Amino acid sequence: MMRLINECFFSPKELAQQLFALSNKSFAAGSPWTKEQFEAEIFNKHCGYLILEDEEIVAYLCYHQFLDEMEVFNLAISPDEQGKGYGHLLLHHLNQIALAEQVAQIFLEVRVSNQAAQNLYLKNGFNKTGHRTGYYSKPVEDALVMVKKVRPEKDNERIDIRY
């Protein structure tokens, strides 16, 4: 049964190993992060993970929050599990966290060649706002910067997300 879990269900080393393994098989050029980078992020007070599990981790989203902004650092879905709506589910949960935390915007970078990810982000309210030349390595590639406004800029009132 698929469930959204928190990283506290794992030891940091175990979680870093599982995230690295999933990342390594999910990205065409292999994981953009090392196991050590995953472990360091687990201890970073500005970092959070949303993890989908069904006997093993099948998808995750790593984000950082600084004041009223969030940045998606990494989103990976097992190749066997892609196309099942898990990316939408993770982004929906991130948006709920952003609303609760009074975040103004969420931004991310995505490879210009990764049309599937761009489409996922566009369907979830992100807009293309910039371009970063040579941003990625393995292989070197440009990035698109995408942003989703979570709350209106003109109105800094608290948003009530209770139903």
C-alpha positions as CSV (number, residue, x, y, z in Angstrom):
1,M,0.0,0.0,0.0
2,M,1.5,3.3,-1.1
3,R,2.0,5.8,1.7
4,L,3.6,9.2,2.2
5,I,6.2,9.0,5.0
6,N,8.6,11.2,6.8
7,E,12.3,10.7,6.8
8,C,12.3,10.0,10.6
9,F,11.2,6.4,9.9
10,F,14.8,5.7,8.7
11,S,18.3,6.0,10.2
12,P,20.1,8.8,8.3
13,K,22.6,6.4,6.7
14,E,19.9,3.9,5.6
15,L,17.7,6.8,4.2
16,A,20.7,8.3,2.3
17,Q,21.6,4.9,0.8
18,Q,18.0,4.3,-0.3
19,L,17.6,7.8,-1.8
20,F,20.9,7.5,-3.6
21,A,19.9,4.1,-5.0
22,L,16.6,5.4,-6.3
23,S,18.1,8.6,-7.6
24,N,20.9,6.6,-9.4
25,K,18.3,4.4,-11.3
26,S,15.9,7.2,-11.9
27,F,18.2,9.7,-13.7
28,A,19.6,8.9,-17.1
29,A,23.1,10.1,-16.2
30,G,22.9,8.5,-12.7
31,S,22.4,10.3,-9.4
32,P,23.2,14.0,-9.4
33,W,24.1,13.6,-5.7
34,T,26.4,11.3,-3.8
35,K,25.3,9.2,-0.8
36,E,27.2,11.7,1.4
37,Q,25.4,14.6,-0.1
38,F,22.0,12.9,0.7
39,E,23.1,12.3,4.2
40,A,24.3,15.9,4.7
41,E,20.9,17.1,3.5
42,I,19.1,14.9,5.9
43,F,20.8,16.8,8.7
44,N,20.3,20.2,7.1
45,K,17.7,22.2,9.2
46,H,16.4,23.9,6.0
47,C,15.8,20.7,4.1
48,G,12.8,18.4,4.0
49,Y,11.9,15.2,2.2
50,L,8.5,13.9,1.0
51,I,8.9,10.2,0.5
52,L,6.5,7.7,-1.1
53,E,6.9,4.1,0.1
54,D,5.4,0.7,-0.8
55,E,7.7,-1.9,0.8
56,E,10.6,0.3,-0.5
57,I,11.0,4.0,-1.4
58,V,9.5,4.5,-4.9
59,A,9.6,8.3,-5.1
60,Y,10.9,11.3,-3.2
61,L,11.0,15.1,-3.3
62,C,13.8,17.0,-1.6
63,Y,13.2,20.7,-0.9
64,H,14.7,23.5,1.0
65,Q,12.8,26.3,2.8
66,F,14.4,29.7,3.5
67,L,12.0,32.3,5.0
68,D,9.1,32.6,2.6
69,E,10.7,30.6,-0.3
70,M,11.1,27.0,-1.1
71,E,13.3,25.4,-3.7
72,V,12.8,21.9,-5.1
73,F,16.3,20.3,-5.1
74,N,15.5,16.8,-6.3
75,L,12.5,14.8,-7.4
76,A,12.9,11.2,-8.4
77,I,10.4,8.4,-9.2
78,S,11.4,4.8,-9.7
79,P,11.4,4.1,-13.5
80,D,8.9,1.2,-12.8
81,E,6.5,3.6,-11.0
82,Q,6.6,6.6,-13.4
83,G,3.3,7.6,-15.0
84,K,1.2,6.7,-11.9
85,G,0.7,10.3,-10.7
86,Y,3.3,10.2,-7.9
87,G,5.0,13.3,-9.1
88,H,1.6,15.2,-8.9
89,L,1.0,13.7,-5.4
90,L,4.4,14.9,-4.1
91,L,4.0,18.4,-5.6
92,H,0.5,18.6,-4.1
93,H,1.8,17.8,-0.6
94,L,4.7,20.2,-1.1
95,N,2.1,22.9,-2.0
96,Q,0.1,22.1,1.2
97,I,3.3,22.5,3.3
98,A,4.1,25.8,1.5
99,L,0.6,27.1,2.3
100,A,0.9,26.1,5.9
101,E,4.3,27.7,6.2
102,Q,3.2,31.0,4.5
103,V,5.6,30.5,1.6
104,A,5.3,33.0,-1.2
105,Q,6.9,30.9,-4.0
106,I,8.4,27.6,-4.9
107,F,11.2,27.5,-7.5
108,L,13.3,24.8,-9.2
109,E,15.6,24.2,-12.1
110,V,15.0,21.5,-14.7
111,R,17.1,20.2,-17.6
112,V,16.0,21.8,-20.9
113,S,15.8,18.3,-22.4
114,N,13.6,16.9,-19.6
115,Q,10.2,17.6,-21.3
116,A,8.3,15.1,-19.0
117,A,9.4,16.9,-15.9
118,Q,8.7,20.3,-17.4
119,N,5.2,19.1,-18.3
120,L,4.7,17.8,-14.7
121,Y,5.7,21.2,-13.3
122,L,3.6,23.2,-15.7
123,K,0.5,21.0,-14.8
124,N,1.2,21.8,-11.2
125,G,1.2,25.6,-11.6
126,F,4.9,26.3,-12.3
127,N,5.8,28.8,-15.0
128,K,9.1,29.1,-16.9
129,T,10.8,32.3,-15.7
130,G,14.5,31.9,-16.6
131,H,17.4,30.1,-18.2
132,R,20.8,29.0,-16.7
133,T,23.5,28.2,-19.2
134,G,25.6,25.2,-18.5
135,Y,23.9,24.6,-15.1
136,Y,24.0,20.8,-15.1
137,S,26.9,18.4,-15.5
138,K,27.0,14.8,-16.4
139,P,26.2,15.8,-19.2
140,V,26.6,19.6,-19.4
141,E,23.2,21.1,-20.1
142,D,21.3,24.3,-19.6
143,A,18.5,24.6,-17.1
144,L,15.1,26.2,-17.1
145,V,14.1,28.1,-14.0
146,M,10.5,27.5,-13.0
147,V,8.5,29.3,-10.3
148,K,5.1,28.7,-8.7
149,K,3.5,31.5,-6.8
150,V,1.9,30.1,-3.7
151,R,0.3,33.3,-2.3
152,P,-0.5,36.6,-3.9
153,E,2.4,39.1,-3.9
154,K,0.1,42.1,-3.2
155,D,-1.4,40.5,-0.1
156,N,0.8,39.2,2.7
157,E,-2.1,38.1,4.8
158,R,-2.0,34.7,6.4
159,I,-3.8,32.0,4.3
160,D,-6.2,29.8,6.1
161,I,-5.9,26.3,4.6
162,R,-8.4,24.5,7.0
163,Y,-11.3,22.9,5.3
